[in-house]
Amino acid sequence: MIRKGMKLYSILFGVCPKCHNESMYINKNPYAITQVLKMHDHCSHCKTKYQMEPSFFYGSMYVSYGVGIAFAVAAFITSYIIFETSVTTAFISIVLTLVLLFPVIMRLSRNIWINIFMSYDKSLAKK
């Protein structure tokens, strides 16, 4: 069970890594393409500043590579091994998976990146 206080909670739901009380993103829907990476400057609850330094989230590009590979491998295994399709169909399923989940991968990568540098603080949680 995933609950507040776990890094996985902050990563999956995109909430403040310090207090887990507010979404870091202006629009919670990752498929609002024009706002996919628009974030609040800081948490309105605990005042944590999300962008610790200029260009902080450039590091999430490295994370997105790994996350993209994980999604591609999952698509390949599902298509080629489980459904026993051809290599061409498996390739198409990988491409479709990466294209359709691109906004999710971008946000997930940012969430992982910021959670590497920040940890949950019980004292900041809502009572």
DRENVEXZA-298137 format. One line per 10 residues: number of its first residue (from 0); for each residue x, y, z of C-alpha. Coordinates in pm, whole numbers. Example, Ala and Ser with C-alpha at 12.3 -4.5 7.8 and 13.67 -1.06 7.14 Angstrom:
// DRENVEXZA-298137
0 = 1230 -450 780 ~ 1367 -106 714
This chain:
// DRENVEXZA-298137
0 = 0 0 0 ~ 135 340 -99 ~ 71 614 154 ~ 196 956 257 ~ 546 952 396 ~ 680 721 127 ~ 898 850 -157 ~ 693 637 -394 ~ 382 837 -296 ~ 546 1164 -397
10 = 688 1013 -716 ~ 364 856 -839 ~ 128 1138 -742 ~ 356 1437 -809 ~ 310 1595 -469 ~ 551 1807 -267 ~ 840 1582 -162 ~ 866 1749 181 ~ 504 1753 306 ~ 305 1545 51
20 = 14 1790 78 ~ 8 1971 -256 ~ 59 1886 -621 ~ 381 2031 -760 ~ 213 2088 -1096 ~ -27 2366 -1187 ~ -243 2121 -1382 ~ -255 1767 -1242 ~ -340 1621 -1584 ~ -15 1529 -1764
30 = -201 1522 -2097 ~ -268 1896 -2084 ~ 28 1923 -2320 ~ 78 2300 -2298 ~ 108 2274 -1919 ~ 279 1937 -1881 ~ 591 2082 -1712 ~ 444 2396 -1555 ~ 507 2379 -1183 ~ 433 2596 -884
40 = 741 2786 -764 ~ 698 2655 -411 ~ 460 2453 -196 ~ 183 2668 -49 ~ 176 2446 261 ~ 543 2410 363 ~ 701 2677 136 ~ 950 2430 -15 ~ 1104 2576 -329 ~ 1085 2316 -605
50 = 1356 2451 -836 ~ 1652 2457 -599 ~ 1880 2619 -855 ~ 1852 2741 -1214 ~ 1824 2452 -1458 ~ 1771 2207 -1171 ~ 1540 1983 -1372 ~ 1788 1931 -1657 ~ 1909 1633 -1457 ~ 1569 1472 -1498
60 = 1653 1418 -1865 ~ 1891 1143 -1757 ~ 1618 988 -1545 ~ 1370 1009 -1835 ~ 1605 799 -2047 ~ 1596 520 -1787 ~ 1220 551 -1738 ~ 1167 542 -2114 ~ 1381 229 -2143 ~ 1177 64 -1865
70 = 849 143 -2047 ~ 998 21 -2379 ~ 1114 -307 -2225 ~ 772 -357 -2065 ~ 603 -294 -2402 ~ 840 -538 -2574 ~ 787 -812 -2317 ~ 411 -764 -2327 ~ 393 -761 -2705 ~ 662 -1003 -2818
80 = 682 -1254 -2534 ~ 334 -1258 -2379 ~ 123 -1200 -2694 ~ 382 -1368 -2922 ~ 366 -1104 -3196 ~ 625 -1043 -3468 ~ 932 -827 -3409 ~ 779 -555 -3629 ~ 462 -547 -3421 ~ 669 -541 -3102
90 = 866 -245 -3239 ~ 543 -62 -3325 ~ 409 -130 -2975 ~ 727 17 -2823 ~ 701 331 -3035 ~ 329 373 -2956 ~ 391 321 -2585 ~ 665 584 -2576 ~ 465 836 -2781 ~ 142 792 -2583
100 = 315 793 -2243 ~ 562 1073 -2320 ~ 390 1330 -2090 ~ 372 1073 -1809 ~ 740 984 -1855 ~ 840 1351 -1842 ~ 651 1411 -1516 ~ 758 1085 -1360 ~ 1121 1171 -1436 ~ 1089 1512 -1270
110 = 924 1353 -969 ~ 1202 1097 -934 ~ 1471 1365 -979 ~ 1337 1600 -710 ~ 1281 1307 -471 ~ 1648 1215 -499 ~ 1736 1548 -336 ~ 1444 1600 -96 ~ 1290 1379 170 ~ 958 1370 351
120 = 947 1568 677 ~ 683 1443 925 ~ 679 1775 1106 ~ 548 1949 793 ~ 256 1711 736 ~ -101 1825 792 ~ -236 1720 1123
